[in-house]
Amino acid sequence: MLAPLAATLVQLAISRQREFLADASSVELTRNPQGMINALRKLDNSKPMSRPVDDASSALYINDPKKGGGFQKLFYTHPPISERIERLKYIEKNPEVVSGFLICCKFINLLNQLPLNRVLSSDR
């Protein structure tokens, strides 16, 4: 009964981690973390949606149109912009972590693509 909810929460958490991976990849490609930080700040400072947004689709927006929090954060597909900016600032101060971070994330993505039964029973 709780398995579908747990599976959904895991999928959404993976989606949020992939956004961090995309941010790190953009920094690796452009060598300009400040450009990505500025773009995220523009999104964060944008005006609220003028049209009503239903609850079912609000989690799919890059920047939360309802600015909710708490338990609702578990269902977001994107991490909060403030967290993304903080990670980019860390990368800006420590550029050597980008390649290590990307290697770890790519490895985790490979693990996520394996069928769960193959990961749990490695003796097959």
Summary of the structure (lengths in Angstrom):
residues: 124
radius of gyration: 16.8
end to end distance: 29.0
largest distance: 55.7
contacts: 283
relative contact order: 0.15
helix: 69%
strand: 0%
